[in-house]
């Protein structure tokens, strides 16, 4: 049975996934995905949130060693998110992610 794929808009600034873009100030990645695939992506965003990731950037980076491990863990989750967005992405999304700095070797 073929699951229906729908167009979704993923925003990295907030870690949210929407059925339609609602704010032209926000950068969206278009993905074509089933409900199940979107749930998997939401789980990754939840993991990222759970790791105390702040979507507005690291305003106050700490210098402890544990912070580096923390960041490595977050980077791992971020990589998974970007790979998922890339795999589900529309052609435009794939192009954007390919040209993003540093992501070429990961996708």
MDAnalysis code that builds the backbone (N, CA, C; Angstrom):
import MDAnalysis as mda
import numpy as np

u = mda.Universe.empty(321, n_residues=107, atom_resindex=np.repeat(np.arange(107), 3), trajectory=True)
u.add_TopologyAttr("name", ["N", "CA", "C"] * 107)
u.add_TopologyAttr("resid", np.arange(1, 108))
u.add_TopologyAttr("resname", ["UNK", "UNK", "UNK", "UNK", "UNK", "UNK", "UNK", "UNK", "UNK", "UNK", "UNK", "UNK", "UNK", "UNK", "UNK", "UNK", "UNK", "UNK", "UNK", "UNK", "UNK", "UNK", "UNK", "UNK", "UNK", "UNK", "UNK", "UNK", "UNK", "UNK", "UNK", "UNK", "UNK", "UNK", "UNK", "UNK", "UNK", "UNK", "UNK", "UNK", "UNK", "UNK", "UNK", "UNK", "UNK", "UNK", "UNK", "UNK", "UNK", "UNK", "UNK", "UNK", "UNK", "UNK", "UNK", "UNK", "UNK", "UNK", "UNK", "UNK", "UNK", "UNK", "UNK", "UNK", "UNK", "UNK", "UNK", "UNK", "UNK", "UNK", "UNK", "UNK", "UNK", "UNK", "UNK", "UNK", "UNK", "UNK", "UNK", "UNK", "UNK", "UNK", "UNK", "UNK", "UNK", "UNK", "UNK", "UNK", "UNK", "UNK", "UNK", "UNK", "UNK", "UNK", "UNK", "UNK", "UNK", "UNK", "UNK", "UNK", "UNK", "UNK", "UNK", "UNK", "UNK", "UNK", "UNK"])
u.atoms.positions = np.array([
    [0.832, -1.193, 0.000],
    [0.000, 0.000, 0.000],
    [0.875, 1.255, 0.000],
    [0.620, 2.124, -0.941],
    [1.418, 3.335, -1.069],
    [0.890, 4.421, -0.134],
    [1.763, 4.909, 0.718],
    [1.357, 5.991, 1.617],
    [1.406, 7.313, 0.849],
    [0.443, 8.164, 1.087],
    [0.428, 9.457, 0.411],
    [1.525, 10.359, 0.949],
    [2.179, 11.049, 0.015],
    [3.173, 12.042, 0.408],
    [2.558, 13.417, 0.232],
    [2.837, 14.274, 1.191],
    [2.325, 15.639, 1.144],
    [3.493, 16.605, 1.202],
    [3.240, 17.815, 0.734],
    [4.254, 18.854, 0.805],
    [4.228, 19.459, 2.206],
    [5.385, 19.503, 2.843],
    [5.518, 20.120, 4.166],
    [6.625, 21.163, 4.093],
    [6.594, 22.067, 5.037],
    [7.608, 23.113, 5.115],
    [8.285, 23.009, 6.471],
    [9.575, 22.770, 6.447],
    [10.340, 22.595, 7.675],
    [11.150, 23.856, 7.911],
    [11.096, 24.379, 9.121],
    [11.919, 25.532, 9.448],
    [12.918, 25.172, 10.542],
    [14.192, 25.377, 10.242],
    [15.250, 25.052, 11.203],
    [15.309, 26.074, 12.331],
    [14.834, 27.300, 12.079],
    [14.900, 28.342, 13.108],
    [14.114, 27.945, 14.351],
    [13.002, 27.246, 14.150],
    [12.161, 26.880, 15.293],
    [12.046, 25.370, 15.469],
    [12.506, 24.615, 14.468],
    [12.365, 23.170, 14.556],
    [10.925, 22.726, 14.361],
    [10.164, 23.502, 13.607],
    [8.758, 23.170, 13.392],
    [8.504, 22.749, 11.941],
    [7.459, 21.946, 11.774],
    [7.069, 21.455, 10.460],
    [5.629, 21.899, 10.203],
    [5.403, 22.541, 9.073],
    [4.075, 23.088, 8.770],
    [3.570, 22.545, 7.447],
    [2.242, 22.550, 7.271],
    [1.641, 22.131, 6.003],
    [1.722, 23.240, 4.964],
    [1.834, 24.496, 5.414],
    [2.021, 25.582, 4.454],
    [2.865, 26.685, 5.074],
    [3.593, 27.409, 4.216],
    [4.428, 28.494, 4.753],
    [3.522, 29.627, 5.208],
    [3.791, 30.214, 6.357],
    [2.893, 31.257, 6.851],
    [3.637, 32.548, 7.136],
    [4.948, 32.541, 6.977],
    [5.730, 33.730, 7.312],
    [6.860, 33.862, 6.312],
    [6.830, 34.898, 5.495],
    [7.860, 35.008, 4.453],
    [9.194, 35.515, 4.988],
    [9.256, 35.759, 6.300],
    [10.533, 36.127, 6.919],
    [11.320, 34.884, 7.340],
    [10.667, 33.734, 7.257],
    [11.271, 32.498, 7.739],
    [11.784, 31.673, 6.569],
    [12.915, 31.013, 6.780],
    [13.505, 30.141, 5.769],
    [12.895, 28.750, 5.912],
    [12.242, 28.294, 4.864],
    [11.634, 26.963, 4.877],
    [12.374, 26.018, 3.948],
    [12.352, 24.743, 4.301],
    [12.794, 23.688, 3.396],
    [11.553, 22.908, 3.012],
    [11.312, 22.773, 1.716],
    [10.162, 22.004, 1.244],
    [10.518, 20.534, 1.208],
    [9.652, 19.717, 1.799],
    [9.845, 18.272, 1.743],
    [8.547, 17.601, 1.313],
    [8.684, 16.493, 0.625],
    [7.540, 15.650, 0.267],
    [7.631, 14.416, 1.139],
    [6.660, 14.236, 2.022],
    [6.787, 13.155, 2.998],
    [5.437, 12.582, 3.390],
    [5.499, 11.336, 3.856],
    [4.310, 10.703, 4.418],
    [4.167, 11.179, 5.866],
    [3.009, 10.915, 6.450],
    [2.806, 11.267, 7.860],
    [3.860, 10.604, 8.740],
    [4.176, 9.357, 8.393],
    [5.155, 8.593, 9.171],
    [6.545, 9.248, 9.101],
    [6.942, 9.649, 7.905],
    [8.252, 10.296, 7.739],
    [8.311, 11.616, 8.490],
    [7.199, 12.344, 8.494],
    [7.154, 13.608, 9.241],
    [7.255, 13.335, 10.738],
    [6.601, 12.271, 11.198],
    [6.708, 11.916, 12.624],
    [8.155, 11.612, 13.001],
    [8.857, 10.897, 12.136],
    [10.267, 10.582, 12.412],
    [11.103, 11.856, 12.505],
    [10.821, 12.809, 11.633],
    [11.539, 14.078, 11.657],
    [11.213, 14.853, 12.936],
    [9.950, 14.808, 13.340],
    [9.544, 15.480, 14.577],
    [10.238, 14.870, 15.793],
    [10.434, 13.558, 15.765],
    [11.141, 12.887, 16.856],
    [12.575, 13.419, 16.952],
    [13.221, 13.590, 15.800],
    [14.584, 14.140, 15.799],
    [14.604, 15.565, 16.361],
    [13.623, 16.372, 15.976],
    [13.548, 17.733, 16.519],
    [13.307, 17.702, 18.029],
    [12.480, 16.748, 18.484],
    [12.242, 16.603, 19.924],
    [13.534, 16.238, 20.653],
    [14.312, 15.333, 20.036],
    [15.604, 14.957, 20.617],
    [16.512, 16.165, 20.724],
    [16.513, 16.959, 19.655],
    [17.350, 18.154, 19.630],
    [16.906, 19.122, 20.722],
    [15.602, 19.336, 20.828],
    [15.053, 20.184, 21.886],
    [15.410, 19.655, 23.261],
    [15.312, 18.336, 23.416],
    [15.620, 17.695, 24.684],
    [17.074, 17.844, 25.077],
    [17.929, 18.092, 24.090],
    [19.346, 18.251, 24.394],
    [19.660, 19.713, 24.736],
    [18.599, 20.480, 25.000],
    [18.725, 21.890, 25.373],
    [19.358, 22.714, 24.268],
    [19.093, 22.300, 23.042],
    [19.571, 23.062, 21.892],
    [18.771, 24.340, 21.808],
    [19.458, 25.448, 21.586],
    [18.718, 26.683, 21.440],
    [18.719, 27.058, 19.969],
    [17.530, 27.151, 19.402],
    [17.406, 27.403, 17.972],
    [17.851, 28.803, 17.584],
    [17.951, 29.706, 18.565],
    [18.410, 31.050, 18.202],
    [19.934, 31.157, 18.275],
    [20.582, 30.035, 18.114],
    [22.044, 30.060, 18.082],
    [22.625, 29.940, 19.473],
    [23.927, 29.703, 19.544],
    [24.577, 29.593, 20.847],
    [24.974, 30.986, 21.291],
    [24.109, 31.611, 22.089],
    [24.387, 32.984, 22.520],
    [25.501, 33.024, 23.561],
    [25.508, 32.021, 24.426],
    [26.515, 32.023, 25.477],
    [27.224, 30.678, 25.503],
    [28.153, 30.479, 24.580],
    [28.858, 29.189, 24.572],
    [29.706, 29.039, 25.834],
    [29.630, 27.857, 26.422],
    [30.425, 27.588, 27.613],
    [31.696, 26.865, 27.187],
    [32.691, 26.881, 28.047],
    [33.978, 26.316, 27.638],
    [34.333, 24.994, 28.278],
    [33.381, 24.411, 29.001],
    [33.698, 23.147, 29.661],
    [33.791, 22.018, 28.640],
    [34.505, 20.984, 29.017],
    [34.658, 19.827, 28.146],
    [33.300, 19.174, 27.878],
    [32.467, 19.110, 28.893],
    [31.160, 18.475, 28.727],
    [30.331, 19.207, 27.672],
    [30.566, 20.510, 27.552],
    [29.840, 21.287, 26.555],
    [30.213, 20.836, 25.155],
    [31.467, 20.493, 24.961],
    [31.891, 20.017, 23.639],
    [31.203, 18.694, 23.301],
    [31.125, 17.795, 24.270],
    [30.435, 16.524, 24.041],
    [28.956, 16.782, 23.746],
    [28.406, 17.725, 24.474],
    [27.018, 18.131, 24.299],
    [26.805, 18.631, 22.866],
    [27.703, 19.501, 22.412],
    [27.614, 20.033, 21.054],
    [27.789, 18.947, 20.008],
    [28.689, 18.007, 20.277],
    [28.896, 16.902, 19.327],
    [27.609, 16.107, 19.176],
    [26.946, 15.857, 20.299],
    [25.685, 15.116, 20.281],
    [24.639, 15.895, 19.485],
    [24.568, 17.204, 19.737],
    [23.618, 18.036, 19.007],
    [23.943, 18.048, 17.515],
    [25.231, 18.115, 17.185],
    [25.631, 18.135, 15.788],
    [25.211, 16.840, 15.093],
    [25.323, 15.733, 15.810],
    [24.907, 14.434, 15.275],
    [23.412, 14.445, 14.936],
    [22.613, 14.975, 15.853],
    [21.166, 15.056, 15.626],
    [20.878, 16.014, 14.468],
    [21.563, 17.162, 14.457],
    [21.388, 18.116, 13.362],
    [21.719, 17.485, 12.018],
    [22.793, 16.724, 11.984],
    [23.181, 16.045, 10.740],
    [22.068, 15.107, 10.284],
    [21.508, 14.354, 11.238],
    [20.418, 13.425, 10.894],
    [19.221, 14.189, 10.337],
    [18.926, 15.331, 10.961],
    [17.799, 16.156, 10.505],
    [18.045, 16.635, 9.077],
    [19.252, 17.155, 8.833],
    [19.547, 17.651, 7.487],
    [19.546, 16.541, 6.448],
    [20.039, 15.369, 6.819],
    [20.019, 14.240, 5.887],
    [18.574, 13.866, 5.574],
    [17.710, 13.838, 6.603],
    [16.291, 13.543, 6.382],
    [15.642, 14.577, 5.482],
    [15.900, 15.858, 5.771],
    [15.324, 16.927, 4.957],
    [15.820, 16.785, 3.520],
    [17.099, 16.453, 3.382],
    [17.658, 16.284, 2.040],
    [16.968, 15.130, 1.307],
    [16.853, 13.998, 1.978],
    [16.270, 12.807, 1.339],
    [14.799, 13.012, 0.973],
    [14.069, 13.750, 1.801],
    [12.649, 13.992, 1.545],
    [12.424, 15.252, 0.712],
    [13.473, 16.033, 0.568],
    [13.350, 17.352, -0.033],
    [12.949, 17.369, -1.498],
    [12.334, 18.484, -1.886],
    [12.045, 18.734, -3.288],
    [13.390, 19.023, -3.961],
    [13.399, 19.099, -5.284],
    [14.643, 19.393, -5.997],
    [15.280, 20.681, -5.484],
    [14.435, 21.690, -5.270],
    [14.942, 22.978, -4.792],
    [15.621, 22.827, -3.433],
    [14.989, 22.075, -2.557],
    [15.550, 21.840, -1.226],
    [16.881, 21.112, -1.322],
    [16.932, 20.070, -2.171],
    [18.181, 19.325, -2.345],
    [19.300, 20.254, -2.800],
    [19.011, 21.121, -3.758],
    [20.017, 22.066, -4.255],
    [20.496, 22.989, -3.142],
    [19.544, 23.509, -2.364],
    [19.900, 24.436, -1.282],
    [20.801, 23.758, -0.260],
    [20.449, 22.538, 0.105],
    [21.227, 21.838, 1.128],
    [22.613, 21.486, 0.583],
    [22.678, 21.097, -0.691],
    [23.977, 20.785, -1.306],
    [24.919, 21.969, -1.265],
    [24.381, 23.163, -1.458],
    [25.242, 24.338, -1.523],
    [25.539, 24.928, -0.150],
    [24.879, 24.396, 0.887],
    [25.141, 24.905, 2.227],
    [26.565, 24.586, 2.647],
    [27.131, 25.516, 3.360],
    [28.508, 25.390, 3.804],
    [28.728, 24.163, 4.673],
    [29.678, 23.331, 4.285],
    [30.072, 22.218, 5.127],
    [29.173, 21.002, 5.044],
    [28.043, 21.121, 4.384],
    [27.127, 19.976, 4.382],
    [27.402, 19.036, 3.223],
    [28.095, 19.519, 2.205],
    [28.377, 18.696, 1.028],
    [28.908, 17.307, 1.376],
    [29.879, 17.280, 2.283],
    [30.509, 15.989, 2.566],
    [29.633, 15.089, 3.431],
    [28.560, 15.647, 4.004],
    [27.724, 14.850, 4.891],
    [26.522, 14.252, 4.199],
    [26.111, 14.851, 3.099],
    [24.882, 14.374, 2.440],
    [25.241, 13.409, 1.323],
])
